[in-house]
Amino acid sequence: MGQVTIYLDHEIENKMKNAAKSDHISVSKWVSNIIREKISTEWPEDVVKLAGSWRDDFPTLEEIRSTHATDSPREEL
């Protein structure tokens, strides 16, 4: 397992420690989770579960087109 040394100002360090404490994990684990999240090439599972969940909230293409009048004629170039 690798080790990394970083330098933070006191304000950022305190915020990081408070965030780790509120998540009930070590600062090392908290930083590791942030890095893992930032370099991930896959969508988080909770986002994946959203796919298709709005199916009934949006009109179909046919419904959208039926509400519009005929398009204006275009100029020929």
mmCIF file of the N, C-alpha and C atoms, coordinates in Angstrom:
data_MODEL
# 
_entry.id   MODEL 
# 
loop_
_atom_site.group_PDB 
_atom_site.id 
_atom_site.type_symbol 
_atom_site.label_atom_id 
_atom_site.label_alt_id 
_atom_site.label_comp_id 
_atom_site.label_asym_id 
_atom_site.label_entity_id 
_atom_site.label_seq_id 
_atom_site.pdbx_PDB_ins_code 
_atom_site.Cartn_x 
_atom_site.Cartn_y 
_atom_site.Cartn_z 
_atom_site.occupancy 
_atom_site.B_iso_or_equiv 
_atom_site.pdbx_formal_charge 
_atom_site.auth_seq_id 
_atom_site.auth_comp_id 
_atom_site.auth_asym_id 
_atom_site.auth_atom_id 
_atom_site.pdbx_PDB_model_num 
ATOM 1   N N  . MET A 1 1  ? 0.851   -1.167 0.000   1.00 0.00 ? 1  MET A N  1 
ATOM 2   C CA . MET A 1 1  ? 0.000   0.000  0.000   1.00 0.00 ? 1  MET A CA 1 
ATOM 3   C C  . MET A 1 1  ? 0.901   1.235  0.000   1.00 0.00 ? 1  MET A C  1 
ATOM 4   N N  . GLY A 1 2  ? 0.596   2.174  -0.884  1.00 0.00 ? 2  GLY A N  1 
ATOM 5   C CA . GLY A 1 2  ? 1.398   3.385  -1.000  1.00 0.00 ? 2  GLY A CA 1 
ATOM 6   C C  . GLY A 1 2  ? 1.057   4.422  0.047   1.00 0.00 ? 2  GLY A C  1 
ATOM 7   N N  . GLN A 1 3  ? 1.988   5.344  0.226   1.00 0.00 ? 3  GLN A N  1 
ATOM 8   C CA . GLN A 1 3  ? 1.777   6.472  1.124   1.00 0.00 ? 3  GLN A CA 1 
ATOM 9   C C  . GLN A 1 3  ? 2.014   7.754  0.360   1.00 0.00 ? 3  GLN A C  1 
ATOM 10  N N  . VAL A 1 4  ? 1.256   8.784  0.691   1.00 0.00 ? 4  VAL A N  1 
ATOM 11  C CA . VAL A 1 4  ? 1.372   10.082 0.044   1.00 0.00 ? 4  VAL A CA 1 
ATOM 12  C C  . VAL A 1 4  ? 1.425   11.143 1.128   1.00 0.00 ? 4  VAL A C  1 
ATOM 13  N N  . THR A 1 5  ? 2.288   12.112 0.960   1.00 0.00 ? 5  THR A N  1 
ATOM 14  C CA . THR A 1 5  ? 2.354   13.233 1.896   1.00 0.00 ? 5  THR A CA 1 
ATOM 15  C C  . THR A 1 5  ? 1.786   14.455 1.194   1.00 0.00 ? 5  THR A C  1 
ATOM 16  N N  . ILE A 1 6  ? 0.856   15.118 1.852   1.00 0.00 ? 6  ILE A N  1 
ATOM 17  C CA . ILE A 1 6  ? 0.299   16.361 1.302   1.00 0.00 ? 6  ILE A CA 1 
ATOM 18  C C  . ILE A 1 6  ? 0.378   17.441 2.369   1.00 0.00 ? 6  ILE A C  1 
ATOM 19  N N  . TYR A 1 7  ? 0.397   18.675 1.929   1.00 0.00 ? 7  TYR A N  1 
ATOM 20  C CA . TYR A 1 7  ? 0.441   19.802 2.845   1.00 0.00 ? 7  TYR A CA 1 
ATOM 21  C C  . TYR A 1 7  ? -0.843  20.599 2.692   1.00 0.00 ? 7  TYR A C  1 
ATOM 22  N N  . LEU A 1 8  ? -1.514  20.834 3.803   1.00 0.00 ? 8  LEU A N  1 
ATOM 23  C CA . LEU A 1 8  ? -2.781  21.554 3.817   1.00 0.00 ? 8  LEU A CA 1 
ATOM 24  C C  . LEU A 1 8  ? -2.694  22.719 4.791   1.00 0.00 ? 8  LEU A C  1 
ATOM 25  N N  . ASP A 1 9  ? -3.401  23.796 4.460   1.00 0.00 ? 9  ASP A N  1 
ATOM 26  C CA . ASP A 1 9  ? -3.473  24.871 5.458   1.00 0.00 ? 9  ASP A CA 1 
ATOM 27  C C  . ASP A 1 9  ? -4.379  24.396 6.593   1.00 0.00 ? 9  ASP A C  1 
ATOM 28  N N  . HIS A 1 10 ? -4.317  25.095 7.713   1.00 0.00 ? 10 HIS A N  1 
ATOM 29  C CA . HIS A 1 10 ? -5.036  24.642 8.917   1.00 0.00 ? 10 HIS A CA 1 
ATOM 30  C C  . HIS A 1 10 ? -6.544  24.580 8.708   1.00 0.00 ? 10 HIS A C  1 
ATOM 31  N N  . GLU A 1 11 ? -7.095  25.533 7.971   1.00 0.00 ? 11 GLU A N  1 
ATOM 32  C CA . GLU A 1 11 ? -8.552  25.544 7.755   1.00 0.00 ? 11 GLU A CA 1 
ATOM 33  C C  . GLU A 1 11 ? -9.003  24.303 6.995   1.00 0.00 ? 11 GLU A C  1 
ATOM 34  N N  . ILE A 1 12 ? -8.293  23.965 5.917   1.00 0.00 ? 12 ILE A N  1 
ATOM 35  C CA . ILE A 1 12 ? -8.639  22.779 5.124   1.00 0.00 ? 12 ILE A CA 1 
ATOM 36  C C  . ILE A 1 12 ? -8.423  21.512 5.943   1.00 0.00 ? 12 ILE A C  1 
ATOM 37  N N  . GLU A 1 13 ? -7.349  21.467 6.686   1.00 0.00 ? 13 GLU A N  1 
ATOM 38  C CA . GLU A 1 13 ? -7.082  20.291 7.514   1.00 0.00 ? 13 GLU A CA 1 
ATOM 39  C C  . GLU A 1 13 ? -8.206  20.072 8.532   1.00 0.00 ? 13 GLU A C  1 
ATOM 40  N N  . ASN A 1 14 ? -8.633  21.141 9.177   1.00 0.00 ? 14 ASN A N  1 
ATOM 41  C CA . ASN A 1 14 ? -9.716  21.014 10.165  1.00 0.00 ? 14 ASN A CA 1 
ATOM 42  C C  . ASN A 1 14 ? -11.019 20.562 9.512   1.00 0.00 ? 14 ASN A C  1 
ATOM 43  N N  . LYS A 1 15 ? -11.323 21.105 8.341   1.00 0.00 ? 15 LYS A N  1 
ATOM 44  C CA . LYS A 1 15 ? -12.542 20.699 7.633   1.00 0.00 ? 15 LYS A CA 1 
ATOM 45  C C  . LYS A 1 15 ? -12.469 19.230 7.239   1.00 0.00 ? 15 LYS A C  1 
ATOM 46  N N  . MET A 1 16 ? -11.289 18.796 6.786   1.00 0.00 ? 16 MET A N  1 
ATOM 47  C CA . MET A 1 16 ? -11.105 17.403 6.400   1.00 0.00 ? 16 MET A CA 1 
ATOM 48  C C  . MET A 1 16 ? -11.290 16.483 7.612   1.00 0.00 ? 16 MET A C  1 
ATOM 49  N N  . LYS A 1 17 ? -10.693 16.848 8.722   1.00 0.00 ? 17 LYS A N  1 
ATOM 50  C CA . LYS A 1 17 ? -10.816 16.035 9.936   1.00 0.00 ? 17 LYS A CA 1 
ATOM 51  C C  . LYS A 1 17 ? -12.265 15.963 10.404  1.00 0.00 ? 17 LYS A C  1 
ATOM 52  N N  . ASN A 1 18 ? -12.966 17.083 10.342  1.00 0.00 ? 18 ASN A N  1 
ATOM 53  C CA . ASN A 1 18 ? -14.373 17.092 10.740  1.00 0.00 ? 18 ASN A CA 1 
ATOM 54  C C  . ASN A 1 18 ? -15.224 16.234 9.812   1.00 0.00 ? 18 ASN A C  1 
ATOM 55  N N  . ALA A 1 19 ? -14.932 16.288 8.507   1.00 0.00 ? 19 ALA A N  1 
ATOM 56  C CA . ALA A 1 19 ? -15.683 15.473 7.549   1.00 0.00 ? 19 ALA A CA 1 
ATOM 57  C C  . ALA A 1 19 ? -15.443 13.985 7.801   1.00 0.00 ? 19 ALA A C  1 
ATOM 58  N N  . ALA A 1 20 ? -14.192 13.623 8.040   1.00 0.00 ? 20 ALA A N  1 
ATOM 59  C CA . ALA A 1 20 ? -13.871 12.218 8.326   1.00 0.00 ? 20 ALA A CA 1 
ATOM 60  C C  . ALA A 1 20 ? -14.539 11.765 9.620   1.00 0.00 ? 20 ALA A C  1 
ATOM 61  N N  . LYS A 1 21 ? -14.515 12.633 10.618  1.00 0.00 ? 21 LYS A N  1 
ATOM 62  C CA . LYS A 1 21 ? -15.132 12.294 11.904  1.00 0.00 ? 21 LYS A CA 1 
ATOM 63  C C  . LYS A 1 21 ? -16.639 12.107 11.753  1.00 0.00 ? 21 LYS A C  1 
ATOM 64  N N  . SER A 1 22 ? -17.276 12.972 10.970  1.00 0.00 ? 22 SER A N  1 
ATOM 65  C CA . SER A 1 22 ? -18.730 12.854 10.791  1.00 0.00 ? 22 SER A CA 1 
ATOM 66  C C  . SER A 1 22 ? -19.096 11.596 10.003  1.00 0.00 ? 22 SER A C  1 
ATOM 67  N N  . ASP A 1 23 ? -18.161 11.106 9.161   1.00 0.00 ? 23 ASP A N  1 
ATOM 68  C CA . ASP A 1 23 ? -18.379 9.850  8.432   1.00 0.00 ? 23 ASP A CA 1 
ATOM 69  C C  . ASP A 1 23 ? -17.946 8.635  9.254   1.00 0.00 ? 23 ASP A C  1 
ATOM 70  N N  . HIS A 1 24 ? -17.401 8.875  10.447  1.00 0.00 ? 24 HIS A N  1 
ATOM 71  C CA . HIS A 1 24 ? -16.942 7.811  11.355  1.00 0.00 ? 24 HIS A CA 1 
ATOM 72  C C  . HIS A 1 24 ? -15.860 6.938  10.719  1.00 0.00 ? 24 HIS A C  1 
ATOM 73  N N  . ILE A 1 25 ? -14.938 7.595  10.010  1.00 0.00 ? 25 ILE A N  1 
ATOM 74  C CA . ILE A 1 25 ? -13.805 6.881  9.422   1.00 0.00 ? 25 ILE A CA 1 
ATOM 75  C C  . ILE A 1 25 ? -12.529 7.694  9.654   1.00 0.00 ? 25 ILE A C  1 
ATOM 76  N N  . SER A 1 26 ? -11.403 7.061  9.444   1.00 0.00 ? 26 SER A N  1 
ATOM 77  C CA . SER A 1 26 ? -10.127 7.752  9.608   1.00 0.00 ? 26 SER A CA 1 
ATOM 78  C C  . SER A 1 26 ? -9.932  8.769  8.485   1.00 0.00 ? 26 SER A C  1 
ATOM 79  N N  . VAL A 1 27 ? -9.050  9.725  8.736   1.00 0.00 ? 27 VAL A N  1 
ATOM 80  C CA . VAL A 1 27 ? -8.733  10.725 7.717   1.00 0.00 ? 27 VAL A CA 1 
ATOM 81  C C  . VAL A 1 27 ? -8.146  10.029 6.492   1.00 0.00 ? 27 VAL A C  1 
ATOM 82  N N  . SER A 1 28 ? -7.291  9.041  6.711   1.00 0.00 ? 28 SER A N  1 
ATOM 83  C CA . SER A 1 28 ? -6.687  8.305  5.611   1.00 0.00 ? 28 SER A CA 1 
ATOM 84  C C  . SER A 1 28 ? -7.753  7.639  4.740   1.00 0.00 ? 28 SER A C  1 
ATOM 85  N N  . LYS A 1 29 ? -8.700  6.981  5.386   1.00 0.00 ? 29 LYS A N  1 
ATOM 86  C CA . LYS A 1 29 ? -9.780  6.315  4.657   1.00 0.00 ? 29 LYS A CA 1 
ATOM 87  C C  . LYS A 1 29 ? -10.649 7.350  3.933   1.00 0.00 ? 29 LYS A C  1 
ATOM 88  N N  . TRP A 1 30 ? -10.915 8.487  4.558   1.00 0.00 ? 30 TRP A N  1 
ATOM 89  C CA . TRP A 1 30 ? -11.730 9.537  3.958   1.00 0.00 ? 30 TRP A CA 1 
ATOM 90  C C  . TRP A 1 30 ? -11.070 10.069 2.689   1.00 0.00 ? 30 TRP A C  1 
ATOM 91  N N  . VAL A 1 31 ? -9.770  10.359 2.769   1.00 0.00 ? 31 VAL A N  1 
ATOM 92  C CA . VAL A 1 31 ? -9.032  10.849 1.601   1.00 0.00 ? 31 VAL A CA 1 
ATOM 93  C C  . VAL A 1 31 ? -9.005  9.781  0.516   1.00 0.00 ? 31 VAL A C  1 
ATOM 94  N N  . SER A 1 32 ? -8.773  8.544  0.905   1.00 0.00 ? 32 SER A N  1 
ATOM 95  C CA . SER A 1 32 ? -8.749  7.438  -0.045  1.00 0.00 ? 32 SER A CA 1 
ATOM 96  C C  . SER A 1 32 ? -10.083 7.315  -0.780  1.00 0.00 ? 32 SER A C  1 
ATOM 97  N N  . ASN A 1 33 ? -11.189 7.452  -0.050  1.00 0.00 ? 33 ASN A N  1 
ATOM 98  C CA . ASN A 1 33 ? -12.518 7.391  -0.669  1.00 0.00 ? 33 ASN A CA 1 
ATOM 99  C C  . ASN A 1 33 ? -12.726 8.523  -1.676  1.00 0.00 ? 33 ASN A C  1 
ATOM 100 N N  . ILE A 1 34 ? -12.278 9.713  -1.326  1.00 0.00 ? 34 ILE A N  1 
ATOM 101 C CA . ILE A 1 34 ? -12.408 10.860 -2.236  1.00 0.00 ? 34 ILE A CA 1 
ATOM 102 C C  . ILE A 1 34 ? -11.615 10.605 -3.521  1.00 0.00 ? 34 ILE A C  1 
ATOM 103 N N  . ILE A 1 35 ? -10.392 10.131 -3.383  1.00 0.00 ? 35 ILE A N  1 
ATOM 104 C CA . ILE A 1 35 ? -9.562  9.851  -4.564  1.00 0.00 ? 35 ILE A CA 1 
ATOM 105 C C  . ILE A 1 35 ? -10.197 8.754  -5.411  1.00 0.00 ? 35 ILE A C  1 
ATOM 106 N N  . ARG A 1 36 ? -10.664 7.693  -4.783  1.00 0.00 ? 36 ARG A N  1 
ATOM 107 C CA . ARG A 1 36 ? -11.313 6.594  -5.507  1.00 0.00 ? 36 ARG A CA 1 
ATOM 108 C C  . ARG A 1 36 ? -12.525 7.114  -6.285  1.00 0.00 ? 36 ARG A C  1 
ATOM 109 N N  . GLU A 1 37 ? -13.302 7.976  -5.657  1.00 0.00 ? 37 GLU A N  1 
ATOM 110 C CA . GLU A 1 37 ? -14.483 8.548  -6.300  1.00 0.00 ? 37 GLU A CA 1 
ATOM 111 C C  . GLU A 1 37 ? -14.097 9.411  -7.504  1.00 0.00 ? 37 GLU A C  1 
ATOM 112 N N  . LYS A 1 38 ? -13.048 10.192 -7.356  1.00 0.00 ? 38 LYS A N  1 
ATOM 113 C CA . LYS A 1 38 ? -12.640 11.119 -8.421  1.00 0.00 ? 38 LYS A CA 1 
ATOM 114 C C  . LYS A 1 38 ? -12.024 10.408 -9.624  1.00 0.00 ? 38 LYS A C  1 
ATOM 115 N N  . ILE A 1 39 ? -11.385 9.272  -9.421  1.00 0.00 ? 39 ILE A N  1 
ATOM 116 C CA . ILE A 1 39 ? -10.732 8.592  -10.541 1.00 0.00 ? 39 ILE A CA 1 
ATOM 117 C C  . ILE A 1 39 ? -11.568 7.456  -11.124 1.00 0.00 ? 39 ILE A C  1 
ATOM 118 N N  . SER A 1 40 ? -12.719 7.235  -10.544 1.00 0.00 ? 40 SER A N  1 
ATOM 119 C CA . SER A 1 40 ? -13.587 6.161  -11.021 1.00 0.00 ? 40 SER A CA 1 
ATOM 120 C C  . SER A 1 40 ? -14.055 6.436  -12.448 1.00 0.00 ? 40 SER A C  1 
ATOM 121 N N  . THR A 1 41 ? -14.123 5.392  -13.246 1.00 0.00 ? 41 THR A N  1 
ATOM 122 C CA . THR A 1 41 ? -14.599 5.530  -14.624 1.00 0.00 ? 41 THR A CA 1 
ATOM 123 C C  . THR A 1 41 ? -16.008 4.969  -14.786 1.00 0.00 ? 41 THR A C  1 
ATOM 124 N N  . GLU A 1 42 ? -16.639 4.639  -13.675 1.00 0.00 ? 42 GLU A N  1 
ATOM 125 C CA . GLU A 1 42 ? -17.996 4.111  -13.708 1.00 0.00 ? 42 GLU A CA 1 
ATOM 126 C C  . GLU A 1 42 ? -18.917 5.021  -12.904 1.00 0.00 ? 42 GLU A C  1 
ATOM 127 N N  . TRP A 1 43 ? -20.191 5.010  -13.268 1.00 0.00 ? 43 TRP A N  1 
ATOM 128 C CA . TRP A 1 43 ? -21.175 5.791  -12.526 1.00 0.00 ? 43 TRP A CA 1 
ATOM 129 C C  . TRP A 1 43 ? -21.397 5.141  -11.171 1.00 0.00 ? 43 TRP A C  1 
ATOM 130 N N  . PRO A 1 44 ? -21.625 5.954  -10.121 1.00 0.00 ? 44 PRO A N  1 
ATOM 131 C CA . PRO A 1 44 ? -21.969 5.372  -8.820  1.00 0.00 ? 44 PRO A CA 1 
ATOM 132 C C  . PRO A 1 44 ? -23.265 4.561  -8.922  1.00 0.00 ? 44 PRO A C  1 
ATOM 133 N N  . GLU A 1 45 ? -23.395 3.529  -8.093  1.00 0.00 ? 45 GLU A N  1 
ATOM 134 C CA . GLU A 1 45 ? -24.542 2.624  -8.155  1.00 0.00 ? 45 GLU A CA 1 
ATOM 135 C C  . GLU A 1 45 ? -25.874 3.369  -7.994  1.00 0.00 ? 45 GLU A C  1 
ATOM 136 N N  . ASP A 1 46 ? -25.925 4.386  -7.116  1.00 0.00 ? 46 ASP A N  1 
ATOM 137 C CA . ASP A 1 46 ? -27.183 5.102  -6.932  1.00 0.00 ? 46 ASP A CA 1 
ATOM 138 C C  . ASP A 1 46 ? -27.578 5.893  -8.171  1.00 0.00 ? 46 ASP A C  1 
ATOM 139 N N  . VAL A 1 47 ? -26.600 6.325  -8.965  1.00 0.00 ? 47 VAL A N  1 
ATOM 140 C CA . VAL A 1 47 ? -26.903 7.013  -10.223 1.00 0.00 ? 47 VAL A CA 1 
ATOM 141 C C  . VAL A 1 47 ? -27.373 5.997  -11.267 1.00 0.00 ? 47 VAL A C  1 
ATOM 142 N N  . VAL A 1 48 ? -26.736 4.848  -11.328 1.00 0.00 ? 48 VAL A N  1 
ATOM 143 C CA . VAL A 1 48 ? -27.126 3.796  -12.266 1.00 0.00 ? 48 VAL A CA 1 
ATOM 144 C C  . VAL A 1 48 ? -28.575 3.384  -12.028 1.00 0.00 ? 48 VAL A C  1 
ATOM 145 N N  . LYS A 1 49 ? -28.983 3.308  -10.773 1.00 0.00 ? 49 LYS A N  1 
ATOM 146 C CA . LYS A 1 49 ? -30.355 2.913  -10.446 1.00 0.00 ? 49 LYS A CA 1 
ATOM 147 C C  . LYS A 1 49 ? -31.387 3.925  -10.930 1.00 0.00 ? 49 LYS A C  1 
ATOM 148 N N  . LEU A 1 50 ? -30.969 5.170  -11.161 1.00 0.00 ? 50 LEU A N  1 
ATOM 149 C CA . LEU A 1 50 ? -31.893 6.203  -11.638 1.00 0.00 ? 50 LEU A CA 1 
ATOM 150 C C  . LEU A 1 50 ? -32.252 6.038  -13.117 1.00 0.00 ? 50 LEU A C  1 
ATOM 151 N N  . ALA A 1 51 ? -31.422 5.323  -13.859 1.00 0.00 ? 51 ALA A N  1 
ATOM 152 C CA . ALA A 1 51 ? -31.655 5.167  -15.300 1.00 0.00 ? 51 ALA A CA 1 
ATOM 153 C C  . ALA A 1 51 ? -33.041 4.603  -15.559 1.00 0.00 ? 51 ALA A C  1 
ATOM 154 N N  . GLY A 1 52 ? -33.827 5.335  -16.349 1.00 0.00 ? 52 GLY A N  1 
ATOM 155 C CA . GLY A 1 52 ? -35.161 4.889  -16.713 1.00 0.00 ? 52 GLY A CA 1 
ATOM 156 C C  . GLY A 1 52 ? -36.236 5.191  -15.689 1.00 0.00 ? 52 GLY A C  1 
ATOM 157 N N  . SER A 1 53 ? -35.866 5.790  -14.572 1.00 0.00 ? 53 SER A N  1 
ATOM 158 C CA . SER A 1 53 ? -36.857 6.022  -13.520 1.00 0.00 ? 53 SER A CA 1 
ATOM 159 C C  . SER A 1 53 ? -37.818 7.159  -13.839 1.00 0.00 ? 53 SER A C  1 
ATOM 160 N N  . TRP A 1 54 ? -37.526 7.977  -14.854 1.00 0.00 ? 54 TRP A N  1 
ATOM 161 C CA . TRP A 1 54 ? -38.411 9.080  -15.215 1.00 0.00 ? 54 TRP A CA 1 
ATOM 162 C C  . TRP A 1 54 ? -39.232 8.760  -16.457 1.00 0.00 ? 54 TRP A C  1 
ATOM 163 N N  . ARG A 1 55 ? -39.353 7.528  -16.789 1.00 0.00 ? 55 ARG A N  1 
ATOM 164 C CA . ARG A 1 55 ? -39.990 7.102  -18.025 1.00 0.00 ? 55 ARG A CA 1 
ATOM 165 C C  . ARG A 1 55 ? -41.360 7.752  -18.243 1.00 0.00 ? 55 ARG A C  1 
ATOM 166 N N  . ASP A 1 56 ? -42.192 7.833  -17.222 1.00 0.00 ? 56 ASP A N  1 
ATOM 167 C CA . ASP A 1 56 ? -43.546 8.361  -17.371 1.00 0.00 ? 56 ASP A CA 1 
ATOM 168 C C  . ASP A 1 56 ? -43.620 9.878  -17.208 1.00 0.00 ? 56 ASP A C  1 
ATOM 169 N N  . ASP A 1 57 ? -42.513 10.504 -16.871 1.00 0.00 ? 57 ASP A N  1 
ATOM 170 C CA . ASP A 1 57 ? -42.518 11.943 -16.643 1.00 0.00 ? 57 ASP A CA 1 
ATOM 171 C C  . ASP A 1 57 ? -42.301 12.759 -17.912 1.00 0.00 ? 57 ASP A C  1 
ATOM 172 N N  . PHE A 1 58 ? -41.793 12.151 -18.957 1.00 0.00 ? 58 PHE A N  1 
ATOM 173 C CA . PHE A 1 58 ? -41.481 12.882 -20.173 1.00 0.00 ? 58 PHE A CA 1 
ATOM 174 C C  . PHE A 1 58 ? -42.378 12.429 -21.312 1.00 0.00 ? 58 PHE A C  1 
ATOM 175 N N  . PRO A 1 59 ? -42.808 13.376 -22.132 1.00 0.00 ? 59 PRO A N  1 
ATOM 176 C CA . PRO A 1 59 ? -43.648 12.996 -23.273 1.00 0.00 ? 59 PRO A CA 1 
ATOM 177 C C  . PRO A 1 59 ? -42.824 12.258 -24.326 1.00 0.00 ? 59 PRO A C  1 
ATOM 178 N N  . THR A 1 60 ? -43.501 11.472 -25.137 1.00 0.00 ? 60 THR A N  1 
ATOM 179 C CA . THR A 1 60 ? -42.831 10.785 -26.240 1.00 0.00 ? 60 THR A CA 1 
ATOM 180 C C  . THR A 1 60 ? -42.555 11.792 -27.339 1.00 0.00 ? 60 THR A C  1 
ATOM 181 N N  . LEU A 1 61 ? -41.723 11.429 -28.276 1.00 0.00 ? 61 LEU A N  1 
ATOM 182 C CA . LEU A 1 61 ? -41.421 12.297 -29.405 1.00 0.00 ? 61 LEU A CA 1 
ATOM 183 C C  . LEU A 1 61 ? -42.682 12.618 -30.198 1.00 0.00 ? 61 LEU A C  1 
ATOM 184 N N  . GLU A 1 62 ? -43.538 11.641 -30.363 1.00 0.00 ? 62 GLU A N  1 
ATOM 185 C CA . GLU A 1 62 ? -44.792 11.860 -31.086 1.00 0.00 ? 62 GLU A CA 1 
ATOM 186 C C  . GLU A 1 62 ? -45.674 12.875 -30.358 1.00 0.00 ? 62 GLU A C  1 
ATOM 187 N N  . GLU A 1 63 ? -45.729 12.785 -29.032 1.00 0.00 ? 63 GLU A N  1 
ATOM 188 C CA . GLU A 1 63 ? -46.522 13.743 -28.251 1.00 0.00 ? 63 GLU A CA 1 
ATOM 189 C C  . GLU A 1 63 ? -45.970 15.158 -28.379 1.00 0.00 ? 63 GLU A C  1 
ATOM 190 N N  . ILE A 1 64 ? -44.670 15.290 -28.375 1.00 0.00 ? 64 ILE A N  1 
ATOM 191 C CA . ILE A 1 64 ? -44.047 16.609 -28.524 1.00 0.00 ? 64 ILE A CA 1 
ATOM 192 C C  . ILE A 1 64 ? -44.362 17.182 -29.899 1.00 0.00 ? 64 ILE A C  1 
ATOM 193 N N  . ARG A 1 65 ? -44.200 16.377 -30.928 1.00 0.00 ? 65 ARG A N  1 
ATOM 194 C CA . ARG A 1 65 ? -44.434 16.850 -32.291 1.00 0.00 ? 65 ARG A CA 1 
ATOM 195 C C  . ARG A 1 65 ? -45.904 17.193 -32.544 1.00 0.00 ? 65 ARG A C  1 
ATOM 196 N N  . SER A 1 66 ? -46.828 16.518 -31.865 1.00 0.00 ? 66 SER A N  1 
ATOM 197 C CA . SER A 1 66 ? -48.247 16.763 -32.104 1.00 0.00 ? 66 SER A CA 1 
ATOM 198 C C  . SER A 1 66 ? -48.707 18.107 -31.537 1.00 0.00 ? 66 SER A C  1 
ATOM 199 N N  . THR A 1 67 ? -47.932 18.701 -30.659 1.00 0.00 ? 67 THR A N  1 
ATOM 200 C CA . THR A 1 67 ? -48.347 19.967 -30.052 1.00 0.00 ? 67 THR A CA 1 
ATOM 201 C C  . THR A 1 67 ? -47.825 21.183 -30.803 1.00 0.00 ? 67 THR A C  1 
ATOM 202 N N  . HIS A 1 68 ? -47.035 20.970 -31.836 1.00 0.00 ? 68 HIS A N  1 
ATOM 203 C CA . HIS A 1 68 ? -46.450 22.091 -32.580 1.00 0.00 ? 68 HIS A CA 1 
ATOM 204 C C  . HIS A 1 68 ? -47.091 22.217 -33.956 1.00 0.00 ? 68 HIS A C  1 
ATOM 205 N N  . ALA A 1 69 ? -47.194 23.462 -34.386 1.00 0.00 ? 69 ALA A N  1 
ATOM 206 C CA . ALA A 1 69 ? -47.733 23.720 -35.717 1.00 0.00 ? 69 ALA A CA 1 
ATOM 207 C C  . ALA A 1 69 ? -46.707 23.332 -36.768 1.00 0.00 ? 69 ALA A C  1 
ATOM 208 N N  . THR A 1 70 ? -47.126 23.423 -38.012 1.00 0.00 ? 70 THR A N  1 
ATOM 209 C CA . THR A 1 70 ? -46.235 23.113 -39.121 1.00 0.00 ? 70 THR A CA 1 
ATOM 210 C C  . THR A 1 70 ? -45.060 24.084 -39.115 1.00 0.00 ? 70 THR A C  1 
ATOM 211 N N  . ASP A 1 71 ? -43.913 23.560 -39.393 1.00 0.00 ? 71 ASP A N  1 
ATOM 212 C CA . ASP A 1 71 ? -42.702 24.369 -39.412 1.00 0.00 ? 71 ASP A CA 1 
ATOM 213 C C  . ASP A 1 71 ? -42.760 25.388 -40.543 1.00 0.00 ? 71 ASP A C  1 
ATOM 214 N N  . SER A 1 72 ? -42.105 26.524 -40.352 1.00 0.00 ? 72 SER A N  1 
ATOM 215 C CA . SER A 1 72 ? -42.037 27.545 -41.392 1.00 0.00 ? 72 SER A CA 1 
ATOM 216 C C  . SER A 1 72 ? -41.178 27.069 -42.535 1.00 0.00 ? 72 SER A C  1 
ATOM 217 N N  . PRO A 1 73 ? -41.518 27.528 -43.764 1.00 0.00 ? 73 PRO A N  1 
ATOM 218 C CA . PRO A 1 73 ? -40.684 27.151 -44.898 1.00 0.00 ? 73 PRO A CA 1 
ATOM 219 C C  . PRO A 1 73 ? -39.263 27.704 -44.732 1.00 0.00 ? 73 PRO A C  1 
ATOM 220 N N  . ARG A 1 74 ? -38.304 26.983 -45.217 1.00 0.00 ? 74 ARG A N  1 
ATOM 221 C CA . ARG A 1 74 ? -36.893 27.399 -45.110 1.00 0.00 ? 74 ARG A CA 1 
ATOM 222 C C  . ARG A 1 74 ? -36.459 28.073 -46.390 1.00 0.00 ? 74 ARG A C  1 
ATOM 223 N N  . GLU A 1 75 ? -35.500 28.972 -46.226 1.00 0.00 ? 75 GLU A N  1 
ATOM 224 C CA . GLU A 1 75 ? -34.929 29.623 -47.416 1.00 0.00 ? 75 GLU A CA 1 
ATOM 225 C C  . GLU A 1 75 ? -33.993 28.653 -48.100 1.00 0.00 ? 75 GLU A C  1 
ATOM 226 N N  . GLU A 1 76 ? -33.962 28.698 -49.398 1.00 0.00 ? 76 GLU A N  1 
ATOM 227 C CA . GLU A 1 76 ? -33.021 27.870 -50.142 1.00 0.00 ? 76 GLU A CA 1 
ATOM 228 C C  . GLU A 1 76 ? -31.771 28.679 -50.372 1.00 0.00 ? 76 GLU A C  1 
ATOM 229 N N  . LEU A 1 77 ? -30.656 28.048 -50.189 1.00 0.00 ? 77 LEU A N  1 
ATOM 230 C CA . LEU A 1 77 ? -29.379 28.749 -50.381 1.00 0.00 ? 77 LEU A CA 1 
ATOM 231 C C  . LEU A 1 77 ? -28.843 28.557 -51.757 1.00 0.00 ? 77 LEU A C  1 
# 
